[in-house]
Amino acid sequence: EAAADAENIKALSLTIKAKVGEEGKLFGSVTSMDIAEAAKAQGVVIDKRKIALEEPIKRLGDFTVTVKLPADVTADLKVTVVAEE
């Protein structure tokens, strides 16, 4: 089951909109909770505690986030942070 979940997660590509100030820096940050909610909106449930973010995302761009699953299975999740208009 963890391997199937990993395939679902790898197939996902999340886009998160955030408010941006000068030089592409975010007002606030994108956290594991934001990533979990974005995944849930696409029909994939990920426990926010399983998302391995070293620190919250504070700038625009493409990021690869590791999701830890049972049985030592991990999956890389693509997250793109874009400016909210």
C-alpha positions as CSV (number, residue, x, y, z in Angstrom):
1,E,0.0,0.0,0.0
2,A,2.8,2.4,0.8
3,A,4.3,1.8,-2.6
4,A,1.0,2.6,-4.3
5,D,0.7,5.8,-2.2
6,A,4.3,6.7,-3.2
7,E,3.3,6.4,-6.9
8,N,0.3,8.6,-6.4
9,I,2.4,11.2,-4.7
10,K,5.2,11.1,-7.3
11,A,2.5,11.7,-10.0
12,L,1.2,14.8,-8.2
13,S,2.4,18.3,-9.1
14,L,1.2,20.9,-6.7
15,T,0.9,24.6,-7.4
16,I,0.5,26.8,-4.3
17,K,-0.3,30.5,-4.7
18,A,1.2,32.9,-2.1
19,K,1.3,36.6,-1.6
20,V,4.7,38.0,-2.7
21,G,6.6,41.2,-1.8
22,E,9.7,42.6,-3.4
23,E,12.3,40.3,-5.0
24,G,10.0,37.3,-5.0
25,K,10.0,36.9,-1.3
26,L,6.8,35.6,0.2
27,F,4.7,37.3,2.9
28,G,4.7,34.5,5.4
29,S,5.7,31.0,4.1
30,V,4.5,27.8,2.7
31,T,4.3,25.1,5.4
32,S,3.7,21.4,5.4
33,M,0.1,22.1,6.3
34,D,-0.3,24.2,3.1
35,I,1.2,21.4,1.1
36,A,-1.1,18.8,2.7
37,E,-4.1,20.9,2.0
38,A,-3.1,21.4,-1.7
39,A,-2.6,17.6,-2.1
40,K,-6.0,17.0,-0.5
41,A,-7.6,19.4,-3.0
42,Q,-6.3,17.1,-5.7
43,G,-7.7,14.0,-4.0
44,V,-4.5,12.7,-2.4
45,V,-4.5,12.7,1.4
46,I,-1.0,13.2,3.0
47,D,-0.5,13.6,6.7
48,K,1.3,16.9,7.2
49,R,3.6,15.3,9.8
50,K,4.9,13.0,7.0
51,I,6.0,15.9,4.9
52,A,9.8,16.4,5.4
53,L,10.3,20.2,5.1
54,E,13.6,21.3,6.6
55,E,12.2,24.8,6.9
56,P,9.1,26.6,5.5
57,I,9.3,27.7,1.8
58,K,9.8,31.5,1.7
59,R,10.3,32.2,-2.0
60,L,8.8,31.5,-5.4
61,G,10.0,28.6,-7.5
62,D,10.0,24.8,-7.9
63,F,10.7,22.6,-4.9
64,T,11.0,18.9,-4.3
65,V,9.6,17.9,-1.0
66,T,10.1,14.4,0.5
67,V,7.1,12.6,1.9
68,K,7.8,9.8,4.4
69,L,5.5,6.8,4.1
70,P,5.2,3.6,6.2
71,A,7.7,0.8,5.7
72,D,10.5,3.2,5.1
73,V,9.1,4.2,1.7
74,T,9.6,7.8,0.6
75,A,8.2,9.8,-2.3
76,D,9.3,13.0,-3.9
77,L,6.5,15.6,-4.3
78,K,6.9,18.5,-6.8
79,V,5.7,21.8,-5.4
80,T,5.6,25.0,-7.3
81,V,5.1,28.3,-5.5
82,V,3.6,31.0,-7.7
83,A,2.6,34.6,-7.0
84,E,-1.0,35.2,-6.1
85,E,-2.5,37.9,-8.3
